[in-house]
Amino acid sequence: MILKRAKKHPELYSKEEINFAKNFKKHLKLEKKHHERKLGDSNPRGGKDDGVRGKSEQPQESRQPKRQWIVKLLHQTRSLVGF
């Protein structure tokens, strides 16, 4: 906010105050980036493959959609009852 005001009214602030505000803003940005990186490194679901987690095995047979399962079940019951 100081930097925007200093651009419009340069007579309000000295060069030292403007430089201080610029350095402070830069420092805040770097601190924010550092904090985000720190959170990203500690996130177990960060998406990086570091070889630590094991791979899950997929089932051999693919799952049948519900409709096919129901049709198969009705067919079996029909043959048992003898319609």
PDB file of N, CA, C and O in Angstrom:
ATOM      1  N   MET A   1       0.820  -1.176   0.000  1.00  0.00           N
ATOM      2  CA  MET A   1       0.000   0.000   0.000  1.00  0.00           C
ATOM      3  C   MET A   1       0.878   1.258   0.000  1.00  0.00           C
ATOM      4  O   MET A   1       0.576   2.246  -0.670  1.00  0.00           O
ATOM      5  N   ILE A   2       1.959   1.196   0.761  1.00  0.00           N
ATOM      6  CA  ILE A   2       2.876   2.341   0.789  1.00  0.00           C
ATOM      7  C   ILE A   2       3.485   2.562  -0.588  1.00  0.00           C
ATOM      8  O   ILE A   2       3.648   3.700  -1.028  1.00  0.00           O
ATOM      9  N   LEU A   3       3.824   1.458  -1.270  1.00  0.00           N
ATOM     10  CA  LEU A   3       4.454   1.589  -2.586  1.00  0.00           C
ATOM     11  C   LEU A   3       3.507   2.208  -3.606  1.00  0.00           C
ATOM     12  O   LEU A   3       3.925   3.023  -4.428  1.00  0.00           O
ATOM     13  N   LYS A   4       2.240   1.828  -3.560  1.00  0.00           N
ATOM     14  CA  LYS A   4       1.261   2.424  -4.480  1.00  0.00           C
ATOM     15  C   LYS A   4       1.085   3.909  -4.194  1.00  0.00           C
ATOM     16  O   LYS A   4       1.009   4.730  -5.109  1.00  0.00           O
ATOM     17  N   ARG A   5       1.020   4.239  -2.901  1.00  0.00           N
ATOM     18  CA  ARG A   5       0.851   5.640  -2.519  1.00  0.00           C
ATOM     19  C   ARG A   5       2.094   6.458  -2.889  1.00  0.00           C
ATOM     20  O   ARG A   5       1.991   7.622  -3.278  1.00  0.00           O
ATOM     21  N   ALA A   6       3.267   5.829  -2.762  1.00  0.00           N
ATOM     22  CA  ALA A   6       4.520   6.530  -3.086  1.00  0.00           C
ATOM     23  C   ALA A   6       4.627   6.804  -4.588  1.00  0.00           C
ATOM     24  O   ALA A   6       5.220   7.803  -4.996  1.00  0.00           O
ATOM     25  N   LYS A   7       4.061   5.931  -5.399  1.00  0.00           N
ATOM     26  CA  LYS A   7       4.077   6.175  -6.845  1.00  0.00           C
ATOM     27  C   LYS A   7       3.216   7.382  -7.208  1.00  0.00           C
ATOM     28  O   LYS A   7       3.582   8.188  -8.064  1.00  0.00           O
ATOM     29  N   LYS A   8       2.078   7.493  -6.548  1.00  0.00           N
ATOM     30  CA  LYS A   8       1.178   8.609  -6.857  1.00  0.00           C
ATOM     31  C   LYS A   8       1.670   9.922  -6.246  1.00  0.00           C
ATOM     32  O   LYS A   8       1.531  10.991  -6.842  1.00  0.00           O
ATOM     33  N   HIS A   9       2.253   9.819  -5.033  1.00  0.00           N
ATOM     34  CA  HIS A   9       2.707  11.018  -4.314  1.00  0.00           C
ATOM     35  C   HIS A   9       4.144  10.804  -3.828  1.00  0.00           C
ATOM     36  O   HIS A   9       4.352  10.498  -2.654  1.00  0.00           O
ATOM     37  N   PRO A  10       5.127  10.956  -4.698  1.00  0.00           N
ATOM     38  CA  PRO A  10       6.518  10.691  -4.313  1.00  0.00           C
ATOM     39  C   PRO A  10       7.042  11.631  -3.224  1.00  0.00           C
ATOM     40  O   PRO A  10       8.033  11.311  -2.569  1.00  0.00           O
ATOM     41  N   GLU A  11       6.405  12.770  -3.022  1.00  0.00           N
ATOM     42  CA  GLU A  11       6.879  13.721  -2.020  1.00  0.00           C
ATOM     43  C   GLU A  11       6.560  13.277  -0.593  1.00  0.00           C
ATOM     44  O   GLU A  11       7.119  13.833   0.353  1.00  0.00           O
ATOM     45  N   LEU A  12       5.669  12.280  -0.409  1.00  0.00           N
ATOM     46  CA  LEU A  12       5.283  11.850   0.930  1.00  0.00           C
ATOM     47  C   LEU A  12       6.327  10.956   1.605  1.00  0.00           C
ATOM     48  O   LEU A  12       6.405  10.927   2.833  1.00  0.00           O
ATOM     49  N   TYR A  13       7.127  10.230   0.827  1.00  0.00           N
ATOM     50  CA  TYR A  13       8.050   9.249   1.398  1.00  0.00           C
ATOM     51  C   TYR A  13       9.469   9.509   0.911  1.00  0.00           C
ATOM     52  O   TYR A  13       9.685   9.960  -0.214  1.00  0.00           O
ATOM     53  N   SER A  14      10.425   9.217   1.776  1.00  0.00           N
ATOM     54  CA  SER A  14      11.831   9.344   1.378  1.00  0.00           C
ATOM     55  C   SER A  14      12.264   8.075   0.646  1.00  0.00           C
ATOM     56  O   SER A  14      11.544   7.076   0.643  1.00  0.00           O
ATOM     57  N   LYS A  15      13.439   8.119   0.027  1.00  0.00           N
ATOM     58  CA  LYS A  15      13.952   6.952  -0.703  1.00  0.00           C
ATOM     59  C   LYS A  15      14.216   5.794   0.252  1.00  0.00           C
ATOM     60  O   LYS A  15      14.003   4.634  -0.099  1.00  0.00           O
ATOM     61  N   GLU A  16      14.679   6.109   1.459  1.00  0.00           N
ATOM     62  CA  GLU A  16      14.950   5.051   2.443  1.00  0.00           C
ATOM     63  C   GLU A  16      13.648   4.330   2.828  1.00  0.00           C
ATOM     64  O   GLU A  16      13.636   3.106   2.962  1.00  0.00           O
ATOM     65  N   GLU A  17      12.577   5.069   3.002  1.00  0.00           N
ATOM     66  CA  GLU A  17      11.291   4.453   3.359  1.00  0.00           C
ATOM     67  C   GLU A  17      10.763   3.578   2.226  1.00  0.00           C
ATOM     68  O   GLU A  17      10.222   2.500   2.469  1.00  0.00           O
ATOM     69  N   ILE A  18      10.921   4.039   1.002  1.00  0.00           N
ATOM     70  CA  ILE A  18      10.475   3.254  -0.159  1.00  0.00           C
ATOM     71  C   ILE A  18      11.308   1.987  -0.270  1.00  0.00           C
ATOM     72  O   ILE A  18      10.762   0.906  -0.489  1.00  0.00           O
ATOM     73  N   ASN A  19      12.636   2.107  -0.122  1.00  0.00           N
ATOM     74  CA  ASN A  19      13.496   0.919  -0.186  1.00  0.00           C
ATOM     75  C   ASN A  19      13.158  -0.071   0.931  1.00  0.00           C
ATOM     76  O   ASN A  19      13.136  -1.282   0.712  1.00  0.00           O
ATOM     77  N   PHE A  20      12.897   0.453   2.123  1.00  0.00           N
ATOM     78  CA  PHE A  20      12.513  -0.421   3.233  1.00  0.00           C
ATOM     79  C   PHE A  20      11.227  -1.171   2.905  1.00  0.00           C
ATOM     80  O   PHE A  20      11.132  -2.373   3.151  1.00  0.00           O
ATOM     81  N   ALA A  21      10.244  -0.478   2.356  1.00  0.00           N
ATOM     82  CA  ALA A  21       8.966  -1.117   2.013  1.00  0.00           C
ATOM     83  C   ALA A  21       9.159  -2.180   0.933  1.00  0.00           C
ATOM     84  O   ALA A  21       8.543  -3.244   0.995  1.00  0.00           O
ATOM     85  N   LYS A  22      10.012  -1.897  -0.058  1.00  0.00           N
ATOM     86  CA  LYS A  22      10.277  -2.880  -1.116  1.00  0.00           C
ATOM     87  C   LYS A  22      10.948  -4.123  -0.546  1.00  0.00           C
ATOM     88  O   LYS A  22      10.560  -5.249  -0.857  1.00  0.00           O
ATOM     89  N   ASN A  23      11.966  -3.904   0.300  1.00  0.00           N
ATOM     90  CA  ASN A  23      12.671  -5.041   0.899  1.00  0.00           C
ATOM     91  C   ASN A  23      11.753  -5.850   1.812  1.00  0.00           C
ATOM     92  O   ASN A  23      11.830  -7.078   1.846  1.00  0.00           O
ATOM     93  N   PHE A  24      10.890  -5.164   2.547  1.00  0.00           N
ATOM     94  CA  PHE A  24       9.959  -5.849   3.432  1.00  0.00           C
ATOM     95  C   PHE A  24       8.989  -6.709   2.623  1.00  0.00           C
ATOM     96  O   PHE A  24       8.704  -7.848   2.993  1.00  0.00           O
ATOM     97  N   LYS A  25       8.488  -6.161   1.527  1.00  0.00           N
ATOM     98  CA  LYS A  25       7.561  -6.901   0.661  1.00  0.00           C
ATOM     99  C   LYS A  25       8.255  -8.131   0.072  1.00  0.00           C
ATOM    100  O   LYS A  25       7.674  -9.215   0.021  1.00  0.00           O
ATOM    101  N   LYS A  26       9.486  -7.955  -0.364  1.00  0.00           N
ATOM    102  CA  LYS A  26      10.259  -9.063  -0.925  1.00  0.00           C
ATOM    103  C   LYS A  26      10.486 -10.144   0.131  1.00  0.00           C
ATOM    104  O   LYS A  26      10.380 -11.338  -0.151  1.00  0.00           O
ATOM    105  N   HIS A  27      10.799  -9.708   1.344  1.00  0.00           N
ATOM    106  CA  HIS A  27      11.020 -10.642   2.448  1.00  0.00           C
ATOM    107  C   HIS A  27       9.755 -11.454   2.745  1.00  0.00           C
ATOM    108  O   HIS A  27       9.831 -12.660   2.980  1.00  0.00           O
ATOM    109  N   LEU A  28       8.601 -10.797   2.733  1.00  0.00           N
ATOM    110  CA  LEU A  28       7.337 -11.501   2.975  1.00  0.00           C
ATOM    111  C   LEU A  28       7.055 -12.547   1.899  1.00  0.00           C
ATOM    112  O   LEU A  28       6.581 -13.645   2.193  1.00  0.00           O
ATOM    113  N   LYS A  29       7.353 -12.191   0.645  1.00  0.00           N
ATOM    114  CA  LYS A  29       7.140 -13.148  -0.452  1.00  0.00           C
ATOM    115  C   LYS A  29       8.026 -14.378  -0.280  1.00  0.00           C
ATOM    116  O   LYS A  29       7.570 -15.511  -0.435  1.00  0.00           O
ATOM    117  N   LEU A  30       9.308 -14.141   0.045  1.00  0.00           N
ATOM    118  CA  LEU A  30      10.223 -15.259   0.227  1.00  0.00           C
ATOM    119  C   LEU A  30       9.813 -16.138   1.407  1.00  0.00           C
ATOM    120  O   LEU A  30       9.907 -17.363   1.339  1.00  0.00           O
ATOM    121  N   GLU A  31       9.365 -15.512   2.474  1.00  0.00           N
ATOM    122  CA  GLU A  31       8.913 -16.260   3.640  1.00  0.00           C
ATOM    123  C   GLU A  31       7.694 -17.118   3.297  1.00  0.00           C
ATOM    124  O   GLU A  31       7.592 -18.264   3.734  1.00  0.00           O
ATOM    125  N   LYS A  32       6.777 -16.561   2.518  1.00  0.00           N
ATOM    126  CA  LYS A  32       5.578 -17.298   2.113  1.00  0.00           C
ATOM    127  C   LYS A  32       5.955 -18.501   1.242  1.00  0.00           C
ATOM    128  O   LYS A  32       5.430 -19.598   1.433  1.00  0.00           O
ATOM    129  N   LYS A  33       6.868 -18.291   0.284  1.00  0.00           N
ATOM    130  CA  LYS A  33       7.314 -19.401  -0.566  1.00  0.00           C
ATOM    131  C   LYS A  33       7.980 -20.489   0.264  1.00  0.00           C
ATOM    132  O   LYS A  33       7.735 -21.678   0.062  1.00  0.00           O
ATOM    133  N   HIS A  34       8.822 -20.067   1.198  1.00  0.00           N
ATOM    134  CA  HIS A  34       9.516 -21.036   2.051  1.00  0.00           C
ATOM    135  C   HIS A  34       8.512 -21.841   2.872  1.00  0.00           C
ATOM    136  O   HIS A  34       8.656 -23.054   3.023  1.00  0.00           O
ATOM    137  N   HIS A  35       7.509 -21.170   3.395  1.00  0.00           N
ATOM    138  CA  HIS A  35       6.487 -21.843   4.190  1.00  0.00           C
ATOM    139  C   HIS A  35       5.702 -22.842   3.330  1.00  0.00           C
ATOM    140  O   HIS A  35       5.408 -23.948   3.782  1.00  0.00           O
ATOM    141  N   GLU A  36       5.365 -22.458   2.100  1.00  0.00           N
ATOM    142  CA  GLU A  36       4.624 -23.355   1.207  1.00  0.00           C
ATOM    143  C   GLU A  36       5.468 -24.562   0.833  1.00  0.00           C
ATOM    144  O   GLU A  36       4.951 -25.677   0.758  1.00  0.00           O
ATOM    145  N   ARG A  37       6.758 -24.358   0.596  1.00  0.00           N
ATOM    146  CA  ARG A  37       7.636 -25.491   0.288  1.00  0.00           C
ATOM    147  C   ARG A  37       7.727 -26.433   1.466  1.00  0.00           C
ATOM    148  O   ARG A  37       7.703 -27.653   1.304  1.00  0.00           O
ATOM    149  N   LYS A  38       7.831 -25.858   2.659  1.00  0.00           N
ATOM    150  CA  LYS A  38       7.936 -26.670   3.859  1.00  0.00           C
ATOM    151  C   LYS A  38       6.684 -27.520   4.024  1.00  0.00           C
ATOM    152  O   LYS A  38       6.781 -28.697   4.373  1.00  0.00           O
ATOM    153  N   LEU A  39       5.510 -26.943   3.779  1.00  0.00           N
ATOM    154  CA  LEU A  39       4.260 -27.700   3.854  1.00  0.00           C
ATOM    155  C   LEU A  39       4.205 -28.755   2.759  1.00  0.00           C
ATOM    156  O   LEU A  39       3.723 -29.863   2.994  1.00  0.00           O
ATOM    157  N   GLY A  40       4.688 -28.428   1.575  1.00  0.00           N
ATOM    158  CA  GLY A  40       4.675 -29.375   0.467  1.00  0.00           C
ATOM    159  C   GLY A  40       5.558 -30.574   0.715  1.00  0.00           C
ATOM    160  O   GLY A  40       5.213 -31.684   0.309  1.00  0.00           O
ATOM    161  N   ASP A  41       6.697 -30.380   1.376  1.00  0.00           N
ATOM    162  CA  ASP A  41       7.594 -31.487   1.674  1.00  0.00           C
ATOM    163  C   ASP A  41       7.022 -32.418   2.725  1.00  0.00           C
ATOM    164  O   ASP A  41       7.275 -33.622   2.687  1.00  0.00           O
ATOM    165  N   SER A  42       6.256 -31.880   3.661  1.00  0.00           N
ATOM    166  CA  SER A  42       5.705 -32.703   4.724  1.00  0.00           C
ATOM    167  C   SER A  42       4.380 -33.340   4.335  1.00  0.00           C
ATOM    168  O   SER A  42       3.851 -34.161   5.083  1.00  0.00           O
ATOM    169  N   ASN A  43       3.837 -32.978   3.181  1.00  0.00           N
ATOM    170  CA  ASN A  43       2.560 -33.512   2.737  1.00  0.00           C
ATOM    171  C   ASN A  43       2.753 -34.937   2.221  1.00  0.00           C
ATOM    172  O   ASN A  43       3.456 -35.127   1.229  1.00  0.00           O
ATOM    173  N   PRO A  44       2.150 -35.949   2.863  1.00  0.00           N
ATOM    174  CA  PRO A  44       2.351 -37.319   2.406  1.00  0.00           C
ATOM    175  C   PRO A  44       1.722 -37.607   1.048  1.00  0.00           C
ATOM    176  O   PRO A  44       2.109 -38.567   0.382  1.00  0.00           O
ATOM    177  N   ARG A  45       0.766 -36.796   0.631  1.00  0.00           N
ATOM    178  CA  ARG A  45       0.131 -36.989  -0.669  1.00  0.00           C
ATOM    179  C   ARG A  45       0.607 -35.938  -1.656  1.00  0.00           C
ATOM    180  O   ARG A  45      -0.182 -35.410  -2.440  1.00  0.00           O
ATOM    181  N   GLY A  46       1.870 -35.640  -1.619  1.00  0.00           N
ATOM    182  CA  GLY A  46       2.434 -34.601  -2.465  1.00  0.00           C
ATOM    183  C   GLY A  46       2.470 -34.964  -3.940  1.00  0.00           C
ATOM    184  O   GLY A  46       2.642 -34.087  -4.786  1.00  0.00           O
ATOM    185  N   GLY A  47       2.311 -36.236  -4.260  1.00  0.00           N
ATOM    186  CA  GLY A  47       2.271 -36.637  -5.655  1.00  0.00           C
ATOM    187  C   GLY A  47       3.611 -37.061  -6.204  1.00  0.00           C
ATOM    188  O   GLY A  47       3.686 -37.513  -7.347  1.00  0.00           O
ATOM    189  N   LYS A  48       4.671 -36.931  -5.431  1.00  0.00           N
ATOM    190  CA  LYS A  48       5.980 -37.336  -5.909  1.00  0.00           C
ATOM    191  C   LYS A  48       6.195 -38.804  -5.595  1.00  0.00           C
ATOM    192  O   LYS A  48       5.789 -39.277  -4.533  1.00  0.00           O
ATOM    193  N   ASP A  49       6.824 -39.525  -6.500  1.00  0.00           N
ATOM    194  CA  ASP A  49       7.106 -40.935  -6.298  1.00  0.00           C
ATOM    195  C   ASP A  49       8.515 -41.041  -5.741  1.00  0.00           C
ATOM    196  O   ASP A  49       9.493 -40.988  -6.487  1.00  0.00           O
ATOM    197  N   ASP A  50       8.612 -41.192  -4.420  1.00  0.00           N
ATOM    198  CA  ASP A  50       9.923 -41.297  -3.804  1.00  0.00           C
ATOM    199  C   ASP A  50      10.322 -42.743  -3.553  1.00  0.00           C
ATOM    200  O   ASP A  50      11.381 -43.002  -2.982  1.00  0.00           O
ATOM    201  N   GLY A  51       9.485 -43.691  -3.972  1.00  0.00           N
ATOM    202  CA  GLY A  51       9.813 -45.101  -3.851  1.00  0.00           C
ATOM    203  C   GLY A  51       9.536 -45.678  -2.475  1.00  0.00           C
ATOM    204  O   GLY A  51       9.805 -46.858  -2.249  1.00  0.00           O
ATOM    205  N   VAL A  52       9.017 -44.901  -1.563  1.00  0.00           N
ATOM    206  CA  VAL A  52       8.784 -45.370  -0.205  1.00  0.00           C
ATOM    207  C   VAL A  52       7.478 -46.135  -0.120  1.00  0.00           C
ATOM    208  O   VAL A  52       7.412 -47.186   0.518  1.00  0.00           O
ATOM    209  N   ARG A  53       6.463 -45.628  -0.744  1.00  0.00           N
ATOM    210  CA  ARG A  53       5.151 -46.267  -0.682  1.00  0.00           C
ATOM    211  C   ARG A  53       5.084 -47.452  -1.635  1.00  0.00           C
ATOM    212  O   ARG A  53       5.655 -47.417  -2.725  1.00  0.00           O
ATOM    213  N   GLY A  54       4.392 -48.486  -1.222  1.00  0.00           N
ATOM    214  CA  GLY A  54       4.235 -49.661  -2.060  1.00  0.00           C
ATOM    215  C   GLY A  54       3.126 -49.470  -3.083  1.00  0.00           C
ATOM    216  O   GLY A  54       2.257 -48.612  -2.928  1.00  0.00           O
ATOM    217  N   LYS A  55       3.172 -50.265  -4.105  1.00  0.00           N
ATOM    218  CA  LYS A  55       2.141 -50.208  -5.138  1.00  0.00           C
ATOM    219  C   LYS A  55       1.073 -51.229  -4.807  1.00  0.00           C
ATOM    220  O   LYS A  55       1.385 -52.365  -4.450  1.00  0.00           O
ATOM    221  N   SER A  56      -0.176 -50.835  -4.920  1.00  0.00           N
ATOM    222  CA  SER A  56      -1.265 -51.766  -4.649  1.00  0.00           C
ATOM    223  C   SER A  56      -1.511 -52.628  -5.873  1.00  0.00           C
ATOM    224  O   SER A  56      -1.347 -52.186  -7.011  1.00  0.00           O
ATOM    225  N   GLU A  57      -1.910 -53.873  -5.615  1.00  0.00           N
ATOM    226  CA  GLU A  57      -2.182 -54.785  -6.720  1.00  0.00           C
ATOM    227  C   GLU A  57      -3.644 -54.668  -7.115  1.00  0.00           C
ATOM    228  O   GLU A  57      -4.521 -54.579  -6.257  1.00  0.00           O
ATOM    229  N   GLN A  58      -3.899 -54.669  -8.401  1.00  0.00           N
ATOM    230  CA  GLN A  58      -5.260 -54.609  -8.910  1.00  0.00           C
ATOM    231  C   GLN A  58      -5.831 -56.024  -8.945  1.00  0.00           C
ATOM    232  O   GLN A  58      -5.081 -56.976  -9.157  1.00  0.00           O
ATOM    233  N   PRO A  59      -7.127 -56.186  -8.744  1.00  0.00           N
ATOM    234  CA  PRO A  59      -7.723 -57.519  -8.809  1.00  0.00           C
ATOM    235  C   PRO A  59      -7.609 -58.096 -10.224  1.00  0.00           C
ATOM    236  O   PRO A  59      -7.601 -57.360 -11.211  1.00  0.00           O
ATOM    237  N   GLN A  60      -7.522 -59.431 -10.299  1.00  0.00           N
ATOM    238  CA  GLN A  60      -7.370 -60.102 -11.588  1.00  0.00           C
ATOM    239  C   GLN A  60      -8.599 -59.891 -12.470  1.00  0.00           C
ATOM    240  O   GLN A  60      -8.473 -59.563 -13.650  1.00  0.00           O
ATOM    241  N   GLU A  61      -9.782 -60.081 -11.894  1.00  0.00           N
ATOM    242  CA  GLU A  61     -11.016 -59.922 -12.652  1.00  0.00           C
ATOM    243  C   GLU A  61     -11.540 -58.503 -12.495  1.00  0.00           C
ATOM    244  O   GLU A  61     -11.521 -57.934 -11.404  1.00  0.00           O
ATOM    245  N   SER A  62     -12.000 -57.952 -13.585  1.00  0.00           N
ATOM    246  CA  SER A  62     -12.589 -56.624 -13.479  1.00  0.00           C
ATOM    247  C   SER A  62     -13.989 -56.757 -12.891  1.00  0.00           C
ATOM    248  O   SER A  62     -14.666 -57.764 -13.097  1.00  0.00           O
ATOM    249  N   ARG A  63     -14.409 -55.746 -12.166  1.00  0.00           N
ATOM    250  CA  ARG A  63     -15.739 -55.779 -11.558  1.00  0.00           C
ATOM    251  C   ARG A  63     -16.802 -55.635 -12.630  1.00  0.00           C
ATOM    252  O   ARG A  63     -16.655 -54.871 -13.584  1.00  0.00           O
ATOM    253  N   GLN A  64     -17.868 -56.383 -12.451  1.00  0.00           N
ATOM    254  CA  GLN A  64     -18.988 -56.291 -13.380  1.00  0.00           C
ATOM    255  C   GLN A  64     -19.859 -55.104 -12.996  1.00  0.00           C
ATOM    256  O   GLN A  64     -20.034 -54.817 -11.812  1.00  0.00           O
ATOM    257  N   PRO A  65     -20.397 -54.423 -13.977  1.00  0.00           N
ATOM    258  CA  PRO A  65     -21.364 -53.373 -13.644  1.00  0.00           C
ATOM    259  C   PRO A  65     -22.583 -53.982 -12.953  1.00  0.00           C
ATOM    260  O   PRO A  65     -22.874 -55.164 -13.138  1.00  0.00           O
ATOM    261  N   LYS A  66     -23.280 -53.202 -12.178  1.00  0.00           N
ATOM    262  CA  LYS A  66     -24.426 -53.715 -11.410  1.00  0.00           C
ATOM    263  C   LYS A  66     -25.483 -54.341 -12.296  1.00  0.00           C
ATOM    264  O   LYS A  66     -26.089 -55.347 -11.928  1.00  0.00           O
ATOM    265  N   ARG A  67     -25.707 -53.762 -13.446  1.00  0.00           N
ATOM    266  CA  ARG A  67     -26.763 -54.285 -14.312  1.00  0.00           C
ATOM    267  C   ARG A  67     -26.444 -55.706 -14.746  1.00  0.00           C
ATOM    268  O   ARG A  67     -27.322 -56.568 -14.717  1.00  0.00           O
ATOM    269  N   GLN A  68     -25.203 -55.969 -15.149  1.00  0.00           N
ATOM    270  CA  GLN A  68     -24.823 -57.315 -15.565  1.00  0.00           C
ATOM    271  C   GLN A  68     -24.942 -58.282 -14.398  1.00  0.00           C
ATOM    272  O   GLN A  68     -25.372 -59.422 -14.572  1.00  0.00           O
ATOM    273  N   TRP A  69     -24.564 -57.831 -13.218  1.00  0.00           N
ATOM    274  CA  TRP A  69     -24.626 -58.678 -12.044  1.00  0.00           C
ATOM    275  C   TRP A  69     -26.074 -59.070 -11.753  1.00  0.00           C
ATOM    276  O   TRP A  69     -26.357 -60.227 -11.443  1.00  0.00           O
ATOM    277  N   ILE A  70     -26.988 -58.106 -11.855  1.00  0.00           N
ATOM    278  CA  ILE A  70     -28.403 -58.377 -11.597  1.00  0.00           C
ATOM    279  C   ILE A  70     -28.973 -59.321 -12.655  1.00  0.00           C
ATOM    280  O   ILE A  70     -29.731 -60.232 -12.322  1.00  0.00           O
ATOM    281  N   VAL A  71     -28.620 -59.116 -13.915  1.00  0.00           N
ATOM    282  CA  VAL A  71     -29.104 -59.988 -14.994  1.00  0.00           C
ATOM    283  C   VAL A  71     -28.620 -61.415 -14.762  1.00  0.00           C
ATOM    284  O   VAL A  71     -29.378 -62.368 -14.937  1.00  0.00           O
ATOM    285  N   LYS A  72     -27.359 -61.558 -14.371  1.00  0.00           N
ATOM    286  CA  LYS A  72     -26.811 -62.892 -14.109  1.00  0.00           C
ATOM    287  C   LYS A  72     -27.537 -63.546 -12.937  1.00  0.00           C
ATOM    288  O   LYS A  72     -27.840 -64.739 -12.978  1.00  0.00           O
ATOM    289  N   LEU A  73     -27.815 -62.770 -11.895  1.00  0.00           N
ATOM    290  CA  LEU A  73     -28.514 -63.288 -10.728  1.00  0.00           C
ATOM    291  C   LEU A  73     -29.938 -63.724 -11.090  1.00  0.00           C
ATOM    292  O   LEU A  73     -30.386 -64.783 -10.651  1.00  0.00           O
ATOM    293  N   LEU A  74     -30.652 -62.921 -11.882  1.00  0.00           N
ATOM    294  CA  LEU A  74     -31.999 -63.279 -12.309  1.00  0.00           C
ATOM    295  C   LEU A  74     -31.997 -64.543 -13.170  1.00  0.00           C
ATOM    296  O   LEU A  74     -32.894 -65.379 -13.061  1.00  0.00           O
ATOM    297  N   HIS A  75     -30.989 -64.672 -14.020  1.00  0.00           N
ATOM    298  CA  HIS A  75     -30.891 -65.853 -14.869  1.00  0.00           C
ATOM    299  C   HIS A  75     -30.693 -67.106 -14.015  1.00  0.00           C
ATOM    300  O   HIS A  75     -31.304 -68.144 -14.271  1.00  0.00           O
ATOM    301  N   GLN A  76     -29.834 -66.998 -12.999  1.00  0.00           N
ATOM    302  CA  GLN A  76     -29.594 -68.143 -12.123  1.00  0.00           C
ATOM    303  C   GLN A  76     -30.858 -68.513 -11.344  1.00  0.00           C
ATOM    304  O   GLN A  76     -31.181 -69.694 -11.221  1.00  0.00           O
ATOM    305  N   THR A  77     -31.568 -67.528 -10.823  1.00  0.00           N
ATOM    306  CA  THR A  77     -32.788 -67.827 -10.062  1.00  0.00           C
ATOM    307  C   THR A  77     -33.860 -68.413 -10.980  1.00  0.00           C
ATOM    308  O   THR A  77     -34.622 -69.291 -10.576  1.00  0.00           O
ATOM    309  N   ARG A  78     -33.911 -67.920 -12.217  1.00  0.00           N
ATOM    310  CA  ARG A  78     -34.902 -68.441 -13.171  1.00  0.00           C
ATOM    311  C   ARG A  78     -34.626 -69.911 -13.464  1.00  0.00           C
ATOM    312  O   ARG A  78     -35.555 -70.712 -13.556  1.00  0.00           O
ATOM    313  N   SER A  79     -33.358 -70.264 -13.611  1.00  0.00           N
ATOM    314  CA  SER A  79     -33.043 -71.670 -13.913  1.00  0.00           C
ATOM    315  C   SER A  79     -33.303 -72.563 -12.702  1.00  0.00           C
ATOM    316  O   SER A  79     -33.661 -73.731 -12.853  1.00  0.00           O
ATOM    317  N   LEU A  80     -33.122 -72.003 -11.485  1.00  0.00           N
ATOM    318  CA  LEU A  80     -33.391 -72.794 -10.288  1.00  0.00           C
ATOM    319  C   LEU A  80     -34.894 -73.016 -10.082  1.00  0.00           C
ATOM    320  O   LEU A  80     -35.305 -74.110  -9.694  1.00  0.00           O
ATOM    321  N   VAL A  81     -35.687 -72.028 -10.328  1.00  0.00           N
ATOM    322  CA  VAL A  81     -37.121 -72.111 -10.112  1.00  0.00           C
ATOM    323  C   VAL A  81     -37.798 -72.862 -11.247  1.00  0.00           C
ATOM    324  O   VAL A  81     -38.792 -73.553 -11.024  1.00  0.00           O
ATOM    325  N   GLY A  82     -37.278 -72.739 -12.451  1.00  0.00           N
ATOM    326  CA  GLY A  82     -37.827 -73.454 -13.594  1.00  0.00           C
ATOM    327  C   GLY A  82     -38.976 -72.726 -14.255  1.00  0.00           C
ATOM    328  O   GLY A  82     -39.994 -73.341 -14.572  1.00  0.00           O
ATOM    329  N   PHE A  83     -38.837 -71.450 -14.467  1.00  0.00           N
ATOM    330  CA  PHE A  83     -39.877 -70.678 -15.137  1.00  0.00           C
ATOM    331  C   PHE A  83     -40.084 -71.142 -16.543  1.00  0.00           C
ATOM    332  O   PHE A  83     -40.928 -70.598 -17.255  1.00  0.00           O
TER     333      PHE A  83
END
